[in-house]
Amino acid sequence: MSSRPAPSRIPQVALLFEASNAYARGLLVGIGEYILSHGPWGVHYAELGREDRAPPWLASWQGQGIIVRGENRRLARAVARLSTPAVDLTPSRLLPRAPWVKSDDAAIARLAAQHFLERGFRHFAFCGDARFSWSERRREHFGLLVRGAGRACQVYQPAQRPANGDAEVDAISAWLARLPKPVAVFACYDNRGQQVLEGCRRAGLAVPEEVAVLGVDNDEVLCALSPPPLSSITLNPRRTGWEAAALLSLMMEGGRLRPDAHLIPPVGVVTRQSTDILAVADPKIAQALRYIREHACEGLRVSDVLRHCPMARRALETRFRKLLGRTPREEILRVQLNRVKELLTGTELPVAEIADRSGFEPDYLSVVFKAETGLPPGEYRRRFGLGR
C-alpha cells in the first residue's frame, strides 16, 4: 500500500513572489528543496511586480498556507485580511503579525567592515538607497562598526532624488570624487555596486587602487557585467527559503508561532578585482598579507612567509601588530577558518575533506573551530548551512 497522502490531504500553499533577482530565485530553490524533503505540497505560484494587485483567486482561496516575498504593500494587505497561516519573506516586514525570515543585515555589515578593515583601509563610505529599510539597516550597522574602529564613514545622501538612473550615476560619481582616497565603499546591493563602478569610470577613479567597492547578493551576472568584476557578500537564500517553508509547515500542522524575526547569516565574501587590494602603506606587510591570503590553506607557516618576504621574524610580527592588531600566525588562522566557514555553510563536503582543503588536521580543526566560534563544525553547519 502506498504511504503517500491522499490528494485531498496534500497541503495547498501559495507562493506570492516578486522574483526579479537572483536572491529571490534562490529563495524559491530553498523552498523547493524543503518540499522535496518534507512534502508533497500543492504549490500555487504567482509572480508579481512591486505594485501588482493580488491574484483574483486569493480572496476566495481555500489553501492551507502562504509565503510572501517582495515590496508589494497591496499584496501584503490582501494576505493580512486572510486567516490563512503565512510567512513573511518581504525585506521590509510587510506582514508584522507573521513570522519574518530575512538575511541578517547586522551580520552582512559586519562582514563588509571586516573585509575592508583587514585590508588596512582608513577611509570608508556607504552607498545605499534610503527608499529601502534593509539598506538603512546596513548603513547604520556598517557606520557603527567603522566608527567603533576609530574611523569615519561617509554616506551617499543626495539632496534630492535624481531624475533617472543616469543622473543617479552622475550624482554618485560627483560624491565619489569628493571622498578621501583610497576609500572603501560598501554598496547596499550589487545593483548599487555596479552604479558605483560606473561612477568611478566617469570620475576617472582607479578601482581598486583609489576606490574599492563591495556589493551584496553575489549576483554572478551583475558582478561580471563591467570591469573590474565586483566583489560581493554571498547571502544564503536557499537556507532562508528552507527556513520559511519549515516555519509554514509547523503552522499548517497547528503550531502557534510568535511573529518573531528569523535572521539568516550571510555565507561570506567573494573577493573579485574591485576589492583585491591591501591598503597597507608598508609594502612588505602588503606583500606578506597577499601571500597569506593566497596560500594559508596549504599548511602555511610563518617561516614560509618569511622566506617569501625576507625580514627578521620579530620585525614582521611587530609590524603586523602595529598595522593589523594581530600576529602573522593569527592572520593565517583567520584566513583558514573563514575558508572552513564557507565550505561548511555552502557545501555538503565531509568535515574531514573540509579540514584537508583548509590546511587542518581533522581533529585539530574541531578544537580550533570550537574555540573560535563556540560551536563544533557539525553544529555550525546544522545552524547555518543550506538545509537540515
DOLUMDREN-973721 format. One record per residue (C-alpha): residue in one letter; y, x, z. Coordinates in steps of 0.2 Angstrom, whole numbers, plus 2048, in hexadecimal, padded with zeros to 3 digits. Layout:
residues N
VOKOL_A_Y_X_Z
...
END
This chain:
residues 388
VOKOL_M_800_800_800
VOKOL_S_811_806_7FC
VOKOL_S_81D_80B_80A
VOKOL_R_82C_808_800
VOKOL_P_837_7FA_807
VOKOL_A_838_7EA_7FE
VOKOL_P_847_7E9_7F2
VOKOL_S_84F_7DC_7FD
VOKOL_R_84F_7E8_80B
VOKOL_I_857_7F7_802
VOKOL_P_869_7F9_809
VOKOL_Q_876_7F6_7FC
VOKOL_V_885_802_7FE
VOKOL_A_895_803_7F4
VOKOL_L_89D_814_7F0
VOKOL_L_8AF_810_7EC
VOKOL_F_8B5_821_7E6
VOKOL_E_8C4_82A_7DE
VOKOL_A_8B9_838_7D7
VOKOL_S_8C6_842_7CC
VOKOL_N_8C2_853_7D3
VOKOL_A_8B4_85F_7D7
VOKOL_Y_8B5_85C_7EA
VOKOL_A_8B3_849_7E8
VOKOL_R_8A4_84C_7DC
VOKOL_G_89D_857_7E9
VOKOL_L_89E_849_7F6
VOKOL_L_894_83E_7EA
VOKOL_V_887_84C_7E9
VOKOL_G_885_84C_7FC
VOKOL_I_883_83A_7FD
VOKOL_G_876_83A_7EF
VOKOL_E_86C_847_7F8
VOKOL_Y_86C_83D_808
VOKOL_I_866_82E_7FF
VOKOL_L_858_838_7F7
VOKOL_S_853_83E_808
VOKOL_H_855_82E_812
VOKOL_G_856_820_805
VOKOL_P_854_816_7FA
VOKOL_W_865_80E_7FA
VOKOL_G_86C_802_7ED
VOKOL_V_87C_80A_7E7
VOKOL_H_88B_801_7E0
VOKOL_Y_897_80E_7DA
VOKOL_A_8A9_80B_7D5
VOKOL_E_8B4_819_7CF
VOKOL_L_8C6_814_7D3
VOKOL_G_8D7_81C_7D0
VOKOL_R_8E4_81F_7DD
VOKOL_E_8ED_80E_7DB
VOKOL_D_8DE_803_7D4
VOKOL_R_8DA_7F3_7DC
VOKOL_A_8C9_7F1_7E4
VOKOL_P_8BB_7EB_7D8
VOKOL_P_8BB_7D8_7D7
VOKOL_W_8A9_7D7_7DE
VOKOL_L_8AE_7DF_7EF
VOKOL_A_8B6_7D0_7F7
VOKOL_S_8A5_7C6_7F6
VOKOL_W_899_7D4_7F7
VOKOL_Q_88B_7D3_802
VOKOL_G_886_7E5_804
VOKOL_Q_882_7EE_814
VOKOL_G_88E_7FD_813
VOKOL_I_89D_806_80A
VOKOL_I_8A3_817_808
VOKOL_V_8B5_819_803
VOKOL_R_8BD_829_7FB
VOKOL_G_8CF_82B_7F4
VOKOL_E_8E1_828_7F8
VOKOL_N_8E1_816_7F3
VOKOL_R_8E9_80B_800
VOKOL_R_8E5_7FA_7F7
VOKOL_L_8D3_7FE_7F7
VOKOL_A_8D3_803_809
VOKOL_R_8DC_7F3_80E
VOKOL_A_8CE_7E9_804
VOKOL_V_8C0_7F2_80D
VOKOL_A_8C9_7F0_81E
VOKOL_R_8C8_7DD_81C
VOKOL_L_8B5_7DD_81B
VOKOL_S_8A9_7DE_829
VOKOL_T_89E_7E9_820
VOKOL_P_89A_7FA_828
VOKOL_A_8A5_808_820
VOKOL_V_8A8_81B_820
VOKOL_D_8B9_822_81C
VOKOL_L_8B9_831_810
VOKOL_T_8CB_82F_80C
VOKOL_P_8D6_83F_80F
VOKOL_S_8E3_835_818
VOKOL_R_8D8_82A_823
VOKOL_L_8DC_81A_81B
VOKOL_L_8CE_811_825
VOKOL_P_8D3_814_838
VOKOL_R_8C6_809_83F
VOKOL_A_8B8_812_836
VOKOL_P_8AF_823_838
VOKOL_W_8B9_830_82F
VOKOL_V_8B0_83F_827
VOKOL_K_8BC_84D_820
VOKOL_S_8BD_85F_81D
VOKOL_D_8C5_868_82C
VOKOL_D_8D7_86C_828
VOKOL_A_8D9_878_837
VOKOL_A_8C9_882_832
VOKOL_I_8CF_883_820
VOKOL_A_8E0_88A_826
VOKOL_R_8D8_896_832
VOKOL_L_8CD_89D_823
VOKOL_A_8DD_89F_819
VOKOL_A_8E7_8A8_827
VOKOL_Q_8D8_8B3_82A
VOKOL_H_8D6_8B7_818
VOKOL_F_8E8_8BD_816
VOKOL_L_8E9_8C5_827
VOKOL_E_8DA_8D0_824
VOKOL_R_8E2_8D6_814
VOKOL_G_8F1_8DC_81E
VOKOL_F_8FE_8D0_818
VOKOL_R_90F_8CF_822
VOKOL_H_917_8C1_818
VOKOL_F_910_8B0_816
VOKOL_A_914_89F_80E
VOKOL_F_90C_88E_80B
VOKOL_C_90E_884_7FB
VOKOL_G_909_872_7FF
VOKOL_D_90C_860_7FA
VOKOL_A_915_856_808
VOKOL_R_90E_846_800
VOKOL_F_8FD_849_807
VOKOL_S_8F9_849_81A
VOKOL_W_8EB_856_817
VOKOL_S_8F7_862_80F
VOKOL_E_903_860_81E
VOKOL_R_8F5_863_82A
VOKOL_R_8F0_873_821
VOKOL_R_902_879_821
VOKOL_E_904_876_834
VOKOL_H_8F4_87F_838
VOKOL_F_8F7_88D_82D
VOKOL_G_909_88F_833
VOKOL_L_903_88F_845
VOKOL_L_8F6_89D_842
VOKOL_V_902_8A8_838
VOKOL_R_90F_8A6_846
VOKOL_G_902_8AA_853
VOKOL_A_8FF_8BA_84A
VOKOL_G_912_8BE_84C
VOKOL_R_917_8BA_83A
VOKOL_A_922_8AD_832
VOKOL_C_91C_8A0_825
VOKOL_Q_927_89A_817
VOKOL_V_923_888_810
VOKOL_Y_927_881_7FF
VOKOL_Q_932_872_803
VOKOL_P_93C_86D_7F4
VOKOL_A_94C_863_7F8
VOKOL_Q_946_855_7ED
VOKOL_R_936_852_7E4
VOKOL_P_936_85A_7D2
VOKOL_A_936_84E_7C4
VOKOL_N_926_854_7BC
VOKOL_G_919_861_7BD
VOKOL_D_922_86E_7B3
VOKOL_A_932_86C_7BD
VOKOL_E_926_86E_7CD
VOKOL_V_920_87E_7C6
VOKOL_D_932_884_7C3
VOKOL_A_937_87F_7D5
VOKOL_I_927_889_7DC
VOKOL_S_92C_898_7D1
VOKOL_A_93E_898_7D8
VOKOL_W_937_897_7EA
VOKOL_L_92A_8A5_7E7
VOKOL_A_938_8B0_7E0
VOKOL_R_941_8AF_7F0
VOKOL_L_933_8B3_7FC
VOKOL_P_931_8C5_803
VOKOL_K_923_8CF_7FB
VOKOL_P_915_8D2_7FB
VOKOL_V_912_8C0_801
VOKOL_A_902_8B6_804
VOKOL_V_903_8A4_7FE
VOKOL_F_8F7_897_804
VOKOL_A_8F7_888_7F8
VOKOL_C_8F1_878_7FF
VOKOL_Y_8E4_875_7F1
VOKOL_D_8DF_87D_7E0
VOKOL_N_8EA_873_7D6
VOKOL_R_8F9_879_7E0
VOKOL_G_8F2_88B_7DF
VOKOL_Q_8F2_88A_7CC
VOKOL_Q_905_884_7CC
VOKOL_V_909_893_7D8
VOKOL_L_900_89F_7CB
VOKOL_E_90A_898_7BD
VOKOL_G_91A_899_7C8
VOKOL_C_916_8AB_7CA
VOKOL_R_914_8AE_7B7
VOKOL_R_925_8A5_7B4
VOKOL_A_92E_8B0_7C2
VOKOL_G_926_8C0_7BB
VOKOL_L_91D_8C3_7CC
VOKOL_A_90D_8CD_7CC
VOKOL_V_8FD_8C5_7D3
VOKOL_P_8F6_8CB_7DF
VOKOL_E_901_8DA_7E1
VOKOL_E_911_8D0_7E5
VOKOL_V_90A_8BF_7E9
VOKOL_A_8F8_8BB_7EE
VOKOL_V_8F3_8A9_7EC
VOKOL_L_8E5_8A0_7F5
VOKOL_G_8E0_88D_7F1
VOKOL_V_8D4_881_7F8
VOKOL_D_8C5_878_7F0
VOKOL_N_8BE_886_7E6
VOKOL_D_8BE_87B_7D6
VOKOL_E_8B6_888_7CB
VOKOL_V_8BE_881_7BB
VOKOL_L_8D0_881_7C3
VOKOL_C_8CE_892_7CB
VOKOL_A_8C9_89A_7BA
VOKOL_L_8D7_891_7AF
VOKOL_S_8E5_89E_7B0
VOKOL_P_8E5_8B0_7B3
VOKOL_P_8E3_8B7_7BF
VOKOL_P_8D4_8AC_7C6
VOKOL_L_8D9_8A3_7D6
VOKOL_S_8D1_8A7_7E7
VOKOL_S_8CC_897_7F0
VOKOL_I_8C4_890_800
VOKOL_T_8B4_888_7FD
VOKOL_L_8B2_877_806
VOKOL_N_8A1_86E_809
VOKOL_P_8A2_85E_800
VOKOL_R_88F_85C_800
VOKOL_R_88E_85D_812
VOKOL_T_89D_851_814
VOKOL_G_895_844_809
VOKOL_W_884_846_812
VOKOL_E_88D_844_823
VOKOL_A_895_834_81C
VOKOL_A_885_82D_816
VOKOL_A_87C_831_826
VOKOL_L_88A_828_831
VOKOL_L_889_819_825
VOKOL_S_876_818_827
VOKOL_L_878_818_83A
VOKOL_M_884_809_839
VOKOL_M_87A_800_82C
VOKOL_E_86B_801_839
VOKOL_G_876_7F9_846
VOKOL_G_87E_808_84E
VOKOL_R_88F_806_855
VOKOL_L_89A_815_851
VOKOL_R_8AB_81A_858
VOKOL_P_8B8_81D_84A
VOKOL_D_8B8_82F_84E
VOKOL_A_8BC_83E_842
VOKOL_H_8AD_848_83C
VOKOL_L_8B5_858_836
VOKOL_I_8AB_863_82A
VOKOL_P_8AF_876_82A
VOKOL_P_8B2_87F_81A
VOKOL_V_8A4_88B_813
VOKOL_G_8AF_89B_810
VOKOL_V_8BB_8A3_804
VOKOL_V_8B7_8A8_7F2
VOKOL_T_8C1_8B7_7EF
VOKOL_R_8C7_8B9_7DD
VOKOL_Q_8D5_8C3_7D5
VOKOL_S_8E4_8B9_7DC
VOKOL_T_8E1_8C0_7EE
VOKOL_D_8D6_8D0_7EA
VOKOL_I_8E2_8DC_7F2
VOKOL_L_8E5_8E4_803
VOKOL_A_8F7_8E4_808
VOKOL_V_8F5_8F3_813
VOKOL_A_902_900_811
VOKOL_D_8F6_90E_816
VOKOL_P_8ED_912_805
VOKOL_K_8DE_91A_80E
VOKOL_I_8DB_90B_819
VOKOL_A_8DD_900_80A
VOKOL_Q_8D0_90A_801
VOKOL_A_8C4_909_810
VOKOL_L_8C6_8F6_812
VOKOL_R_8C2_8F4_800
VOKOL_Y_8B2_8FF_801
VOKOL_I_8AD_8F5_810
VOKOL_R_8AF_8E4_808
VOKOL_E_8A5_8EA_7F9
VOKOL_H_897_8F2_802
VOKOL_A_896_8EB_814
VOKOL_C_886_8E1_810
VOKOL_E_87D_8F1_80A
VOKOL_G_879_8F8_81C
VOKOL_L_88A_901_81C
VOKOL_R_88F_90D_82A
VOKOL_V_89F_914_82F
VOKOL_S_899_925_82A
VOKOL_D_897_91E_818
VOKOL_V_8A9_918_818
VOKOL_L_8AF_929_81E
VOKOL_R_8A5_931_80F
VOKOL_H_8AE_926_803
VOKOL_C_8BF_928_80C
VOKOL_P_8BF_939_813
VOKOL_M_8C9_93B_824
VOKOL_A_8C5_93E_836
VOKOL_R_8BB_92F_83E
VOKOL_R_8C8_92E_84C
VOKOL_A_8D6_92D_840
VOKOL_L_8CD_91F_836
VOKOL_E_8CA_915_846
VOKOL_T_8DC_917_84C
VOKOL_R_8E3_912_83C
VOKOL_F_8D8_903_83B
VOKOL_R_8DC_8FD_84D
VOKOL_K_8EF_8FF_849
VOKOL_L_8EF_8F6_839
VOKOL_L_8E1_8E9_83B
VOKOL_G_8DD_8E8_84E
VOKOL_R_8CB_8EC_84C
VOKOL_T_8C0_8FB_849
VOKOL_P_8B7_900_838
VOKOL_R_8A6_8FB_840
VOKOL_E_8AE_8EA_845
VOKOL_E_8B4_8E7_833
VOKOL_I_8A3_8EB_82C
VOKOL_L_89B_8DE_838
VOKOL_R_8A8_8D1_834
VOKOL_V_8A5_8D2_821
VOKOL_Q_892_8D1_824
VOKOL_L_893_8C2_82F
VOKOL_N_89F_8B9_823
VOKOL_R_892_8BC_816
VOKOL_V_884_8B5_822
VOKOL_K_88F_8A5_825
VOKOL_E_891_8A2_812
VOKOL_L_87E_8A4_80F
VOKOL_L_879_899_81E
VOKOL_T_885_88B_819
VOKOL_G_884_88C_806
VOKOL_T_872_890_803
VOKOL_E_861_88C_809
VOKOL_L_85B_89E_809
VOKOL_P_850_8A3_818
VOKOL_V_859_8AB_826
VOKOL_A_84E_8BB_823
VOKOL_E_854_8BC_811
VOKOL_I_866_8B9_817
VOKOL_A_865_8C7_823
VOKOL_D_85F_8D3_815
VOKOL_R_86D_8CD_80A
VOKOL_S_87A_8D0_817
VOKOL_G_873_8E1_81D
VOKOL_F_86B_8DC_82D
VOKOL_E_85A_8DD_835
VOKOL_P_855_8CB_838
VOKOL_D_853_8CD_84B
VOKOL_Y_863_8D6_84D
VOKOL_L_86C_8C9_842
VOKOL_S_867_8BB_84E
VOKOL_V_86E_8C5_85D
VOKOL_V_87E_8CA_855
VOKOL_F_881_8B9_84D
VOKOL_K_87F_8AF_85D
VOKOL_A_88A_8BB_866
VOKOL_E_898_8B8_859
VOKOL_T_896_8A5_856
VOKOL_G_88E_89F_866
VOKOL_L_880_898_85B
VOKOL_P_86F_8A0_854
VOKOL_P_86F_8A0_841
VOKOL_G_863_891_83F
VOKOL_E_86E_886_84A
VOKOL_Y_87E_88B_841
VOKOL_R_876_886_830
VOKOL_R_870_875_838
VOKOL_R_882_871_83E
VOKOL_F_88C_878_82F
VOKOL_G_880_879_820
VOKOL_L_87E_86E_811
VOKOL_G_872_861_819
VOKOL_R_866_85F_827
END
